[in-house]
Amino acid sequence: MDELAALDIAADDLLVRLAAVLPEHLDRPSACPGWSVFDLVNHVNGGGHRYLLLLGGAAADELTATRTQDHVRPDPVAACRRWQEPLAAAFAEPGALDRVVHHPAGDRSGRDLLRMRTLDLALHAWDLATSLGLDDALDPSLGEHLLAHGAGLVEELRGLGMYAQPGVDDGGPAQLRLLRLTGRA
């Protein structure tokens, strides 16, 4: 699977879960400690906006204002698509994966940013499913892809406080190994 296909699959997994989000769910606690379902959805949807800005050359400090915007209401699916579709197109532009972007976690290649977004979509699809009691199975090929292409990035970002300590990797399906790697149960 190529990197852009992985992004699309992860986005589809998230969109399925977003379609189940009702207004009464937004105040519920999420699987992410300290976040409500609203906070979780706002983070992942707003991430599309932030990553699009980064690919366009924005500095890390230019992203701050996007964190207080509502990227959920009135329709979390439409809000996700608002940023995801142009972001996918931006990643597909010639040279985009080699571009250096100024992420808050340090300068990154466009390829790293793409992998970070794919991880974000996949992991937060699982978080949202877990939060709402939905089917939490992600596309199996996506788990394998993210383990093969994102494990080193997860380890690096863990050092910056972006991931919890990993669980014990005692094998199993790719999704379970990915969840353990990122500190999820």
Backbone torsions as a table, in degrees:
resi	resn	phi	psi	omega
1	MET	NA	137.1	177.5
2	ASP	-88.1	169.0	-174.2
3	GLU	-61.8	-39.4	-178.9
4	LEU	-71.6	-35.5	176.0
5	ALA	-65.0	-39.9	177.8
6	ALA	-61.3	-41.6	177.6
7	LEU	-59.9	-45.8	-179.6
8	ASP	-63.1	-41.6	179.9
9	ILE	-65.6	-43.3	178.7
10	ALA	-62.9	-41.1	178.0
11	ALA	-63.2	-41.6	177.8
12	ASP	-62.2	-41.6	178.1
13	ASP	-61.0	-41.3	178.3
14	LEU	-67.7	-44.9	-176.9
15	LEU	-59.2	-36.1	177.0
16	VAL	-60.2	-43.3	-179.6
17	ARG	-72.0	-38.7	179.2
18	LEU	-61.8	-32.4	-179.9
19	ALA	-63.4	-21.0	-179.6
20	ALA	-90.8	-6.8	-177.5
21	VAL	-76.0	121.9	176.9
22	LEU	-107.2	157.7	180.0
23	PRO	-53.1	-35.5	-178.8
24	GLU	-72.0	-12.4	177.3
25	HIS	-81.2	-21.9	-167.9
26	LEU	-62.6	-30.1	-179.2
27	ASP	-87.7	-7.0	179.3
28	ARG	-66.7	150.5	171.6
29	PRO	-65.8	147.4	177.5
30	SER	-102.4	176.3	176.1
31	ALA	-70.3	-12.1	177.8
32	CYS	-91.1	114.7	-176.0
33	PRO	-51.5	130.1	177.7
34	GLY	83.8	-3.1	-179.6
35	TRP	-112.5	141.5	168.9
36	SER	-83.1	173.4	174.5
37	VAL	-60.4	-39.7	176.8
38	PHE	-58.0	-48.5	-178.7
39	ASP	-58.3	-43.7	-179.7
40	LEU	-61.9	-50.8	-178.5
41	VAL	-66.2	-39.0	179.8
42	ASN	-64.5	-39.7	178.1
43	HIS	-62.8	-50.7	-174.8
44	VAL	-71.4	-39.6	177.2
45	ASN	-67.6	-44.7	179.2
46	GLY	-64.7	-25.5	176.6
47	GLY	-59.7	-36.2	176.6
48	GLY	-60.4	-41.9	177.8
49	HIS	-63.7	-47.8	-178.0
50	ARG	-63.6	-42.0	-178.6
51	TYR	-69.0	-33.5	175.5
52	LEU	-64.5	-41.8	176.4
53	LEU	-62.0	-44.1	179.8
54	LEU	-60.9	-45.1	178.9
55	LEU	-63.2	-26.8	178.1
56	GLY	-83.1	1.4	176.0
57	GLY	102.5	6.8	-179.7
58	ALA	-65.7	149.7	173.3
59	ALA	-82.3	155.9	-177.5
60	ALA	-54.9	-38.7	-177.8
61	ASP	-71.1	-14.2	177.3
62	GLU	-77.0	-8.3	-177.8
63	LEU	-86.1	-16.4	-172.5
64	THR	-54.0	-45.3	-177.3
65	ALA	-62.1	-28.0	-178.5
66	THR	-71.6	-19.2	-177.1
67	ARG	-73.8	-22.2	179.9
68	THR	-98.8	-2.6	177.7
69	GLN	-78.1	154.7	177.1
70	ASP	-89.6	110.1	178.4
71	HIS	-105.8	27.5	-175.4
72	VAL	-122.3	-51.4	-171.2
73	ARG	-91.2	150.8	0.7
74	PRO	-85.3	-10.7	-174.0
75	ASP	-136.8	106.9	-176.7
76	PRO	-61.5	-31.3	179.1
77	VAL	-68.9	-48.2	178.8
78	ALA	-62.9	-37.2	178.9
79	ALA	-64.6	-38.7	177.5
80	CYS	-66.3	-47.1	-178.8
81	ARG	-63.8	-30.5	-179.4
82	ARG	-54.1	-37.9	-178.6
83	TRP	-103.1	-32.6	-173.2
84	GLN	-66.8	-42.4	-177.5
85	GLU	-65.2	-47.0	176.4
86	PRO	-67.7	-30.5	178.2
87	LEU	-66.8	-44.4	177.7
88	ALA	-59.1	-41.3	178.4
89	ALA	-65.5	-38.6	179.3
90	ALA	-66.0	-40.0	177.2
91	PHE	-64.6	-29.2	-178.1
92	ALA	-80.8	-10.6	-179.9
93	GLU	-63.6	145.0	176.9
94	PRO	-55.5	131.7	177.6
95	GLY	83.7	-7.7	-175.3
96	ALA	-62.0	-36.7	-176.3
97	LEU	-75.7	-17.6	178.2
98	ASP	-95.7	-11.0	-178.7
99	ARG	-64.6	146.2	174.2
100	VAL	-94.9	128.3	178.3
101	VAL	-116.7	156.0	-173.6
102	HIS	-105.2	71.0	-179.2
103	HIS	-70.9	151.0	176.8
104	PRO	-56.7	-24.7	178.1
105	ALA	-88.5	14.2	178.8
106	GLY	110.4	163.8	179.7
107	ASP	-61.5	137.7	-175.5
108	ARG	-137.4	157.1	171.0
109	SER	-78.6	160.4	173.5
110	GLY	-58.5	-34.2	178.1
111	ARG	-63.9	-43.8	176.1
112	ASP	-61.4	-42.6	179.4
113	LEU	-61.6	-41.6	177.4
114	LEU	-61.1	-45.0	179.1
115	ARG	-65.4	-38.2	177.7
116	MET	-63.5	-41.6	179.6
117	ARG	-67.1	-41.1	179.5
118	THR	-63.9	-43.4	174.9
119	LEU	-59.7	-46.2	180.0
120	ASP	-57.1	-48.6	-179.0
121	LEU	-61.8	-47.9	-176.7
122	ALA	-66.2	-49.1	-176.8
123	LEU	-66.4	-39.7	-179.7
124	HIS	-76.0	-22.3	170.2
125	ALA	-64.2	-42.7	177.3
126	TRP	-65.6	-44.3	178.8
127	ASP	-58.6	-43.8	-178.9
128	LEU	-66.8	-43.5	177.8
129	ALA	-59.8	-44.1	179.3
130	THR	-64.4	-40.4	-179.4
131	SER	-63.7	-35.0	-174.7
132	LEU	-104.0	1.9	-179.4
133	GLY	71.6	31.9	-180.0
134	LEU	-95.6	171.6	173.6
135	ASP	-59.8	123.4	-176.3
136	ASP	-101.7	9.8	-179.9
137	ALA	-73.9	125.0	175.5
138	LEU	-95.1	164.7	176.8
139	ASP	-55.1	123.4	-176.1
140	PRO	-60.1	-36.4	-179.6
141	SER	-68.3	-26.8	178.7
142	LEU	-67.8	-42.9	178.0
143	GLY	-58.9	-45.0	178.1
144	GLU	-61.8	-44.3	-179.9
145	HIS	-60.9	-46.7	-177.1
146	LEU	-68.0	-34.6	175.0
147	LEU	-65.3	-41.4	-178.1
148	ALA	-71.5	-35.6	-172.0
149	HIS	-112.9	-8.7	-175.7
150	GLY	-121.5	-8.0	-175.2
151	ALA	-60.4	-43.9	179.3
152	GLY	-63.3	-38.7	178.4
153	LEU	-65.3	-42.0	177.7
154	VAL	-59.5	-45.2	179.5
155	GLU	-60.9	-43.4	179.0
156	GLU	-63.3	-46.2	-178.3
157	LEU	-69.7	-28.3	174.9
158	ARG	-59.6	-39.5	177.9
159	GLY	-62.2	-20.0	177.7
160	LEU	-98.9	7.3	177.7
161	GLY	84.5	13.8	-175.6
162	MET	-90.6	-11.5	177.0
163	TYR	-136.9	148.7	175.9
164	ALA	-72.9	169.2	176.7
165	GLN	-63.1	143.8	-177.4
166	PRO	-72.3	154.4	170.6
167	GLY	-83.0	174.8	179.6
168	VAL	-70.6	126.7	178.5
169	ASP	-89.8	97.3	178.2
170	ASP	-110.7	35.0	175.7
171	GLY	84.4	-163.0	179.7
172	GLY	104.8	-173.7	-179.5
173	PRO	-62.0	154.7	-177.2
174	ALA	-56.0	-41.7	-178.8
175	GLN	-60.9	-44.8	180.0
176	LEU	-63.5	-41.8	178.3
177	ARG	-64.8	-38.9	177.1
178	LEU	-64.9	-43.1	179.3
179	LEU	-62.4	-43.1	177.4
180	ARG	-62.9	-44.1	-179.6
181	LEU	-56.3	-37.0	-176.0
182	THR	-94.6	11.0	175.6
183	GLY	81.3	16.8	177.5
184	ARG	-97.2	152.4	-177.8
185	ALA	-84.0	NA	NA
